[in-house]
């Protein structure tokens, strides 16, 4: 009997590739997808994708969806409390593992593992330490299709929002940008690939500028704000 695992689903390419690998290796029973949602706007945290598209993804992938609703700007304590509550609930259902699409951020992995350890669940990282250039090319070669829904203006300008990731996109990335956006340079929505029963049909909507206050200790920008460009996706 395979151990049961919950999958932390962001809707983007790294999640899609990690799910592909974990399903193909067939060592765990994936019981559901877990996604953090901005409660006020009903959109996926950071990715900006509306829950209507998220629900279509889960339907096409064939997994139940758990939506963890967060306040617009949750404190770290609020996030940890909600995650601990969610993990304890899933553990009561026999979940022993939690799967993530992280690639190389050591601090983030340690944070996740520490939080999971407190509730007796083990973290699984199918993409860990894979070269990100190799990873994005393998992702495309497998037939996955993904669109950029959010860019951080520190790294990329508005023109990258709403682009489909292909070889030309990769070539256009500045040298300081990771090809998988692992440092938070950009986020995506994956709408087709070998794990989907059918593609997610959508139209590209408007591109919107959003600003967020920086922590007081962060002095990279005089105006004290992070600037992000979000490309809205609308179900057809």
C-alpha positions as YAML, in Angstrom:
chain: A
units: angstrom
residues:
- id: 1
  name: UNK
  ca: [0.00, 0.00, 0.00]
- id: 2
  name: UNK
  ca: [1.48, 3.31, -1.10]
- id: 3
  name: UNK
  ca: [1.80, 6.17, 1.42]
- id: 4
  name: UNK
  ca: [-0.69, 8.99, 0.96]
- id: 5
  name: UNK
  ca: [0.53, 12.46, -0.02]
- id: 6
  name: UNK
  ca: [-1.01, 15.87, -0.54]
- id: 7
  name: UNK
  ca: [0.36, 17.96, -3.43]
- id: 8
  name: UNK
  ca: [1.08, 21.67, -2.98]
- id: 9
  name: UNK
  ca: [-0.26, 23.05, -6.25]
- id: 10
  name: UNK
  ca: [0.55, 26.61, -7.42]
- id: 11
  name: UNK
  ca: [-0.99, 26.17, -10.92]
- id: 12
  name: UNK
  ca: [2.40, 26.86, -12.55]
- id: 13
  name: UNK
  ca: [5.03, 24.94, -14.47]
- id: 14
  name: UNK
  ca: [7.12, 23.69, -11.54]
- id: 15
  name: UNK
  ca: [4.03, 22.26, -9.86]
- id: 16
  name: UNK
  ca: [2.98, 20.62, -13.12]
- id: 17
  name: UNK
  ca: [6.40, 19.05, -13.72]
- id: 18
  name: UNK
  ca: [6.71, 17.88, -10.10]
- id: 19
  name: UNK
  ca: [3.23, 16.31, -10.28]
- id: 20
  name: UNK
  ca: [4.17, 14.63, -13.57]
- id: 21
  name: UNK
  ca: [7.28, 13.12, -11.99]
- id: 22
  name: UNK
  ca: [5.59, 12.01, -8.77]
- id: 23
  name: UNK
  ca: [2.73, 10.35, -10.67]
- id: 24
  name: UNK
  ca: [5.13, 8.66, -13.11]
- id: 25
  name: UNK
  ca: [7.31, 7.29, -10.30]
- id: 26
  name: UNK
  ca: [4.14, 5.90, -8.66]
- id: 27
  name: UNK
  ca: [5.54, 5.75, -5.13]
- id: 28
  name: UNK
  ca: [2.78, 7.81, -3.51]
- id: 29
  name: UNK
  ca: [-0.98, 8.04, -3.66]
- id: 30
  name: UNK
  ca: [-1.75, 11.71, -4.36]
- id: 31
  name: UNK
  ca: [-5.03, 12.35, -2.56]
- id: 32
  name: UNK
  ca: [-5.58, 16.03, -3.44]
- id: 33
  name: UNK
  ca: [-4.12, 19.34, -4.57]
- id: 34
  name: UNK
  ca: [-3.63, 22.11, -2.00]
- id: 35
  name: UNK
  ca: [-3.56, 25.74, -3.18]
- id: 36
  name: UNK
  ca: [-3.27, 29.01, -1.22]
- id: 37
  name: UNK
  ca: [-5.95, 31.50, -2.25]
- id: 38
  name: UNK
  ca: [-6.29, 35.23, -1.63]
- id: 39
  name: UNK
  ca: [-9.69, 35.19, 0.09]
- id: 40
  name: UNK
  ca: [-10.63, 38.75, -0.91]
- id: 41
  name: UNK
  ca: [-9.86, 38.45, -4.64]
- id: 42
  name: UNK
  ca: [-10.37, 34.68, -5.02]
- id: 43
  name: UNK
  ca: [-7.07, 34.34, -6.83]
- id: 44
  name: UNK
  ca: [-4.02, 32.11, -6.35]
- id: 45
  name: UNK
  ca: [-1.46, 33.78, -4.11]
- id: 46
  name: UNK
  ca: [1.34, 35.44, -6.15]
- id: 47
  name: UNK
  ca: [0.27, 33.86, -9.45]
- id: 48
  name: UNK
  ca: [-2.85, 36.02, -9.67]
- id: 49
  name: UNK
  ca: [-4.89, 33.30, -11.41]
- id: 50
  name: UNK
  ca: [-8.62, 33.26, -10.68]
- id: 51
  name: UNK
  ca: [-9.97, 30.19, -8.90]
- id: 52
  name: UNK
  ca: [-12.24, 29.40, -11.86]
- id: 53
  name: UNK
  ca: [-9.16, 28.44, -13.89]
- id: 54
  name: UNK
  ca: [-7.65, 26.62, -10.92]
- id: 55
  name: UNK
  ca: [-10.80, 24.53, -10.62]
- id: 56
  name: UNK
  ca: [-10.65, 23.69, -14.33]
- id: 57
  name: UNK
  ca: [-7.03, 22.58, -13.85]
- id: 58
  name: UNK
  ca: [-7.92, 20.27, -10.97]
- id: 59
  name: UNK
  ca: [-10.81, 18.83, -12.98]
- id: 60
  name: UNK
  ca: [-8.56, 18.16, -15.98]
- id: 61
  name: UNK
  ca: [-5.85, 16.66, -13.77]
- id: 62
  name: UNK
  ca: [-8.37, 14.45, -11.99]
- id: 63
  name: UNK
  ca: [-7.61, 15.40, -8.37]
- id: 64
  name: UNK
  ca: [-9.77, 16.88, -5.60]
- id: 65
  name: UNK
  ca: [-8.84, 20.49, -4.79]
- id: 66
  name: UNK
  ca: [-8.32, 21.96, -1.31]
- id: 67
  name: UNK
  ca: [-8.33, 25.77, -1.25]
- id: 68
  name: UNK
  ca: [-6.61, 27.36, 1.74]
- id: 69
  name: UNK
  ca: [-8.05, 30.87, 1.91]
- id: 70
  name: UNK
  ca: [-5.69, 33.53, 3.26]
- id: 71
  name: UNK
  ca: [-6.28, 37.21, 4.07]
- id: 72
  name: UNK
  ca: [-4.96, 39.70, 1.49]
- id: 73
  name: UNK
  ca: [-1.69, 40.32, 3.36]
- id: 74
  name: UNK
  ca: [-1.33, 37.56, 5.97]
- id: 75
  name: UNK
  ca: [1.30, 37.81, 8.66]
- id: 76
  name: UNK
  ca: [3.78, 34.97, 8.93]
- id: 77
  name: UNK
  ca: [2.01, 33.86, 12.10]
- id: 78
  name: UNK
  ca: [-1.39, 33.77, 10.35]
- id: 79
  name: UNK
  ca: [0.04, 31.77, 7.46]
- id: 80
  name: UNK
  ca: [1.76, 29.29, 9.77]
- id: 81
  name: UNK
  ca: [-1.37, 28.83, 11.88]
- id: 82
  name: UNK
  ca: [-3.55, 28.15, 8.82]
- id: 83
  name: UNK
  ca: [-1.01, 25.80, 7.28]
- id: 84
  name: UNK
  ca: [-0.61, 23.87, 10.54]
- id: 85
  name: UNK
  ca: [-4.39, 23.56, 10.84]
- id: 86
  name: UNK
  ca: [-4.67, 22.34, 7.23]
- id: 87
  name: UNK
  ca: [-1.82, 19.85, 7.65]
- id: 88
  name: UNK
  ca: [-3.29, 18.49, 10.89]
- id: 89
  name: UNK
  ca: [-6.62, 17.98, 9.13]
- id: 90
  name: UNK
  ca: [-4.98, 16.11, 6.26]
- id: 91
  name: UNK
  ca: [-2.88, 14.04, 8.65]
- id: 92
  name: UNK
  ca: [-6.08, 12.87, 10.34]
- id: 93
  name: UNK
  ca: [-7.07, 11.50, 6.93]
- id: 94
  name: UNK
  ca: [-3.96, 9.36, 6.70]
- id: 95
  name: UNK
  ca: [-1.65, 11.78, 4.87]
- id: 96
  name: UNK
  ca: [2.01, 11.15, 5.67]
- id: 97
  name: UNK
  ca: [3.77, 13.22, 2.97]
- id: 98
  name: UNK
  ca: [3.49, 16.65, 1.33]
- id: 99
  name: UNK
  ca: [4.88, 17.27, -2.17]
- id: 100
  name: UNK
  ca: [6.41, 20.56, -3.42]
- id: 101
  name: UNK
  ca: [7.80, 21.84, -6.73]
- id: 102
  name: UNK
  ca: [10.77, 23.70, -5.21]
- id: 103
  name: UNK
  ca: [14.07, 23.39, -7.06]
- id: 104
  name: UNK
  ca: [17.01, 24.95, -5.21]
- id: 105
  name: UNK
  ca: [16.01, 27.47, -2.51]
- id: 106
  name: UNK
  ca: [17.55, 25.91, 0.59]
- id: 107
  name: UNK
  ca: [15.94, 28.32, 3.09]
- id: 108
  name: UNK
  ca: [12.48, 27.71, 1.67]
- id: 109
  name: UNK
  ca: [12.89, 23.95, 1.79]
- id: 110
  name: UNK
  ca: [14.10, 24.08, 5.39]
- id: 111
  name: UNK
  ca: [11.15, 26.28, 6.33]
- id: 112
  name: UNK
  ca: [8.71, 23.84, 4.75]
- id: 113
  name: UNK
  ca: [10.34, 20.82, 6.35]
- id: 114
  name: UNK
  ca: [10.41, 22.46, 9.79]
- id: 115
  name: UNK
  ca: [6.70, 23.33, 9.55]
- id: 116
  name: UNK
  ca: [5.80, 19.82, 8.39]
- id: 117
  name: UNK
  ca: [7.92, 18.17, 11.07]
- id: 118
  name: UNK
  ca: [5.89, 19.96, 13.72]
- id: 119
  name: UNK
  ca: [2.79, 18.04, 12.59]
- id: 120
  name: UNK
  ca: [4.57, 14.78, 11.74]
- id: 121
  name: UNK
  ca: [4.48, 15.00, 7.93]
- id: 122
  name: UNK
  ca: [7.46, 14.53, 5.59]
- id: 123
  name: UNK
  ca: [8.23, 16.85, 2.65]
- id: 124
  name: UNK
  ca: [8.92, 15.46, -0.83]
- id: 125
  name: UNK
  ca: [10.71, 17.52, -3.52]
- id: 126
  name: UNK
  ca: [10.74, 15.72, -6.92]
- id: 127
  name: UNK
  ca: [12.57, 18.56, -8.74]
- id: 128
  name: UNK
  ca: [15.21, 19.22, -6.12]
- id: 129
  name: UNK
  ca: [18.60, 20.30, -7.50]
- id: 130
  name: UNK
  ca: [17.70, 19.60, -11.13]
- id: 131
  name: UNK
  ca: [19.50, 22.10, -13.36]
- id: 132
  name: UNK
  ca: [16.85, 24.70, -14.17]
- id: 133
  name: UNK
  ca: [17.95, 25.12, -17.80]
- id: 134
  name: UNK
  ca: [17.63, 21.37, -18.33]
- id: 135
  name: UNK
  ca: [14.37, 21.37, -16.42]
- id: 136
  name: UNK
  ca: [12.60, 24.00, -18.54]
- id: 137
  name: UNK
  ca: [13.74, 22.35, -21.78]
- id: 138
  name: UNK
  ca: [12.56, 18.93, -20.57]
- id: 139
  name: UNK
  ca: [9.26, 20.51, -19.53]
- id: 140
  name: UNK
  ca: [8.69, 21.90, -23.01]
- id: 141
  name: UNK
  ca: [9.89, 18.72, -24.74]
- id: 142
  name: UNK
  ca: [7.25, 16.73, -22.83]
- id: 143
  name: UNK
  ca: [4.55, 18.90, -24.38]
- id: 144
  name: UNK
  ca: [3.63, 21.08, -21.42]
- id: 145
  name: UNK
  ca: [2.27, 24.53, -22.23]
- id: 146
  name: UNK
  ca: [2.42, 27.40, -19.77]
- id: 147
  name: UNK
  ca: [1.83, 31.16, -19.78]
- id: 148
  name: UNK
  ca: [3.45, 33.88, -17.66]
- id: 149
  name: UNK
  ca: [0.84, 35.40, -15.34]
- id: 150
  name: UNK
  ca: [3.06, 37.54, -13.12]
- id: 151
  name: UNK
  ca: [6.47, 39.22, -13.40]
- id: 152
  name: UNK
  ca: [8.57, 41.01, -10.80]
- id: 153
  name: UNK
  ca: [9.65, 44.35, -12.27]
- id: 154
  name: UNK
  ca: [13.00, 44.10, -10.49]
- id: 155
  name: UNK
  ca: [13.90, 41.40, -13.02]
- id: 156
  name: UNK
  ca: [11.52, 41.65, -16.00]
- id: 157
  name: UNK
  ca: [9.45, 44.36, -17.65]
- id: 158
  name: UNK
  ca: [5.75, 44.37, -18.47]
- id: 159
  name: UNK
  ca: [6.29, 42.84, -21.93]
- id: 160
  name: UNK
  ca: [7.04, 39.41, -20.41]
- id: 161
  name: UNK
  ca: [3.61, 39.18, -18.76]
- id: 162
  name: UNK
  ca: [1.20, 37.16, -20.88]
- id: 163
  name: UNK
  ca: [3.89, 35.40, -22.91]
- id: 164
  name: UNK
  ca: [3.79, 31.66, -23.57]
- id: 165
  name: UNK
  ca: [7.03, 30.05, -22.43]
- id: 166
  name: UNK
  ca: [8.88, 28.65, -25.44]
- id: 167
  name: UNK
  ca: [12.45, 28.66, -26.74]
- id: 168
  name: UNK
  ca: [12.19, 32.33, -27.76]
- id: 169
  name: UNK
  ca: [11.02, 33.29, -24.28]
- id: 170
  name: UNK
  ca: [14.00, 31.50, -22.74]
- id: 171
  name: UNK
  ca: [16.41, 33.24, -25.13]
- id: 172
  name: UNK
  ca: [14.91, 36.64, -24.28]
- id: 173
  name: UNK
  ca: [15.46, 36.29, -20.53]
- id: 174
  name: UNK
  ca: [18.19, 38.53, -19.08]
- id: 175
  name: UNK
  ca: [21.25, 36.69, -17.80]
- id: 176
  name: UNK
  ca: [20.37, 37.37, -14.16]
- id: 177
  name: UNK
  ca: [16.97, 35.66, -14.46]
- id: 178
  name: UNK
  ca: [16.63, 31.97, -13.67]
- id: 179
  name: UNK
  ca: [14.98, 30.13, -16.62]
- id: 180
  name: UNK
  ca: [12.45, 28.64, -14.21]
- id: 181
  name: UNK
  ca: [11.93, 31.89, -12.29]
- id: 182
  name: UNK
  ca: [12.95, 30.06, -9.11]
- id: 183
  name: UNK
  ca: [13.99, 33.32, -7.42]
- id: 184
  name: UNK
  ca: [10.51, 34.79, -7.87]
- id: 185
  name: UNK
  ca: [11.24, 36.55, -11.18]
- id: 186
  name: UNK
  ca: [8.00, 35.30, -12.75]
- id: 187
  name: UNK
  ca: [5.06, 32.96, -12.15]
- id: 188
  name: UNK
  ca: [3.00, 30.89, -14.58]
- id: 189
  name: UNK
  ca: [-0.22, 29.04, -15.31]
- id: 190
  name: UNK
  ca: [0.12, 25.63, -17.00]
- id: 191
  name: UNK
  ca: [-2.79, 24.87, -19.29]
- id: 192
  name: UNK
  ca: [-1.83, 21.69, -21.14]
- id: 193
  name: UNK
  ca: [0.53, 18.73, -20.99]
- id: 194
  name: UNK
  ca: [0.81, 14.96, -20.55]
- id: 195
  name: UNK
  ca: [-0.95, 14.92, -17.17]
- id: 196
  name: UNK
  ca: [-3.99, 16.90, -18.39]
- id: 197
  name: UNK
  ca: [-7.09, 15.12, -19.70]
- id: 198
  name: UNK
  ca: [-7.80, 18.18, -21.85]
- id: 199
  name: UNK
  ca: [-6.33, 21.69, -22.26]
- id: 200
  name: UNK
  ca: [-7.67, 24.62, -20.25]
- id: 201
  name: UNK
  ca: [-9.26, 27.07, -22.67]
- id: 202
  name: UNK
  ca: [-8.88, 30.73, -21.77]
- id: 203
  name: UNK
  ca: [-8.49, 34.20, -23.21]
- id: 204
  name: UNK
  ca: [-5.77, 36.69, -22.28]
- id: 205
  name: UNK
  ca: [-7.23, 39.67, -20.44]
- id: 206
  name: UNK
  ca: [-5.70, 42.95, -19.34]
- id: 207
  name: UNK
  ca: [-2.24, 43.37, -17.83]
- id: 208
  name: UNK
  ca: [-2.40, 45.09, -14.45]
- id: 209
  name: UNK
  ca: [0.27, 46.78, -12.35]
- id: 210
  name: UNK
  ca: [0.25, 46.01, -8.62]
- id: 211
  name: UNK
  ca: [2.52, 47.41, -5.91]
- id: 212
  name: UNK
  ca: [3.31, 45.94, -2.52]
- id: 213
  name: UNK
  ca: [5.20, 47.56, 0.38]
- id: 214
  name: UNK
  ca: [8.69, 46.27, 1.02]
- id: 215
  name: UNK
  ca: [9.81, 45.19, 4.48]
- id: 216
  name: UNK
  ca: [11.43, 48.05, 6.37]
- id: 217
  name: UNK
  ca: [14.80, 46.31, 6.20]
- id: 218
  name: UNK
  ca: [14.66, 46.13, 2.40]
- id: 219
  name: UNK
  ca: [16.28, 49.24, 0.86]
- id: 220
  name: UNK
  ca: [16.71, 48.17, -2.77]
- id: 221
  name: UNK
  ca: [14.22, 50.75, -3.98]
- id: 222
  name: UNK
  ca: [13.79, 54.30, -2.70]
- id: 223
  name: UNK
  ca: [10.00, 54.20, -3.03]
- id: 224
  name: UNK
  ca: [9.81, 51.17, -0.71]
- id: 225
  name: UNK
  ca: [7.59, 49.17, -3.04]
- id: 226
  name: UNK
  ca: [7.71, 45.98, -5.05]
- id: 227
  name: UNK
  ca: [6.16, 46.30, -8.50]
- id: 228
  name: UNK
  ca: [4.51, 43.32, -10.21]
- id: 229
  name: UNK
  ca: [2.73, 43.02, -13.55]
- id: 230
  name: UNK
  ca: [-0.17, 40.54, -13.63]
- id: 231
  name: UNK
  ca: [-1.72, 39.16, -16.81]
- id: 232
  name: UNK
  ca: [-5.36, 38.27, -16.24]
- id: 233
  name: UNK
  ca: [-6.65, 35.03, -17.74]
- id: 234
  name: UNK
  ca: [-10.35, 34.62, -18.47]
- id: 235
  name: UNK
  ca: [-12.17, 31.34, -19.08]
- id: 236
  name: UNK
  ca: [-13.60, 31.06, -22.58]
...
